[in-house]
Amino acid sequence: MVRGRDKEPFWQSTSAEEAGAVLISSYREGATAEALLRAFLAERDCNRAAAFFWVTVHGLIANAEDVKRLERLMEDPVNNLDEIAREIGQKDE
C-alpha cells in the first residue's frame, strides 16, 4: 500500500483482523506488544479512534484460540494472510 499525507492511515483502511494478521506476520511473538505500542502512541497523540482500533487488534491476537494452527500458518505468512485473518477473527463470530 502506498501511503503519504493524502492517503488514509493503515488502521482506517483495513479491518482489525487483517491488521492482526499483518502484525503476526511481521512481529510473530511480539505482535501483541506491537499492537499495544501502537495503541499507546495513538492515545498519546490524542487519537482515541486509532487507540481503540489497536486495542481491538491486541485483543483479537491475544484471544486467538488455536495457537498451534497459527504457528503452522506462520510458516508461510504471505500465502496464508487471509487464513490468518480469519483465524484471528473467529472469536467475534
C-alpha positions as CSV (number, residue, x, y, z in Angstrom):
1,M,0.0,0.0,0.0
2,V,1.3,3.4,-0.9
3,R,0.9,5.8,1.9
4,G,1.5,9.5,2.1
5,R,-0.1,12.7,3.5
6,D,-3.1,12.3,1.2
7,K,-3.7,8.6,1.9
8,E,-5.7,7.0,4.8
9,P,-3.7,5.7,7.7
10,F,-3.3,1.9,7.8
11,W,-5.7,1.5,10.7
12,Q,-8.5,3.3,8.8
13,S,-8.1,1.3,5.6
14,T,-8.2,-2.3,6.9
15,S,-10.1,-4.5,9.4
16,A,-8.8,-5.4,12.8
17,E,-8.5,-9.0,11.7
18,E,-6.3,-8.1,8.7
19,A,-4.2,-5.8,10.8
20,G,-3.7,-8.6,13.4
21,A,-2.6,-10.9,10.6
22,V,-0.1,-8.3,9.3
23,L,1.3,-7.8,12.8
24,I,1.6,-11.5,13.4
25,S,3.4,-12.0,10.0
26,S,5.8,-9.1,10.8
27,Y,6.4,-9.5,14.6
28,R,5.4,-13.1,15.3
29,E,5.6,-13.5,19.1
30,G,5.9,-9.7,19.5
31,A,2.6,-9.0,17.7
32,T,0.6,-8.3,20.8
33,A,3.2,-6.0,22.2
34,E,3.3,-4.1,18.9
35,A,-0.5,-3.7,18.9
36,L,-0.3,-2.3,22.4
37,L,2.6,0.0,21.5
38,R,0.6,1.4,18.6
39,A,-2.5,1.9,20.8
40,F,-0.3,3.7,23.4
41,L,1.2,6.0,20.7
42,A,-2.2,6.7,19.2
43,E,-3.6,7.6,22.6
44,R,-0.6,9.8,23.3
45,D,-1.4,11.6,20.0
46,C,-5.0,12.1,21.3
47,N,-6.3,9.8,18.6
48,R,-8.8,7.7,20.5
49,A,-10.3,6.1,17.5
50,A,-6.9,4.7,16.4
51,A,-6.1,3.7,20.0
52,F,-9.4,1.8,20.2
53,F,-8.6,0.1,16.9
54,W,-5.2,-1.1,18.1
55,V,-6.5,-2.3,21.4
56,T,-9.1,-4.3,19.5
57,V,-6.3,-5.8,17.3
58,H,-4.4,-6.7,20.5
59,G,-7.5,-8.4,21.9
60,L,-8.0,-10.4,18.7
61,I,-4.4,-11.6,18.7
62,A,-4.3,-12.4,22.4
63,N,-7.5,-14.3,22.3
64,A,-6.8,-16.5,19.2
65,E,-7.7,-19.9,20.4
66,D,-5.6,-22.2,18.2
67,V,-2.0,-21.1,18.7
68,K,-0.6,-24.2,17.1
69,R,-2.7,-23.6,13.9
70,L,-1.4,-20.0,13.8
71,E,2.1,-21.2,14.2
72,R,1.6,-23.6,11.2
73,L,0.1,-20.8,9.1
74,M,3.0,-18.6,10.0
75,E,5.4,-21.0,8.3
76,D,4.3,-19.2,5.1
77,P,2.6,-16.0,6.2
78,V,2.5,-14.3,2.9
79,N,0.4,-17.1,1.3
80,N,-1.7,-17.6,4.4
81,L,-2.5,-14.0,5.2
82,D,-6.3,-14.4,4.6
83,E,-6.5,-17.6,6.6
84,I,-4.6,-16.0,9.5
85,A,-7.0,-13.1,9.4
86,R,-10.0,-15.5,9.5
87,E,-8.4,-17.4,12.4
88,I,-7.9,-14.3,14.4
89,G,-11.5,-13.1,13.7
90,Q,-13.2,-16.3,14.6
91,K,-13.6,-15.3,18.2
92,D,-16.0,-12.5,17.2
93,E,-18.4,-14.7,15.1
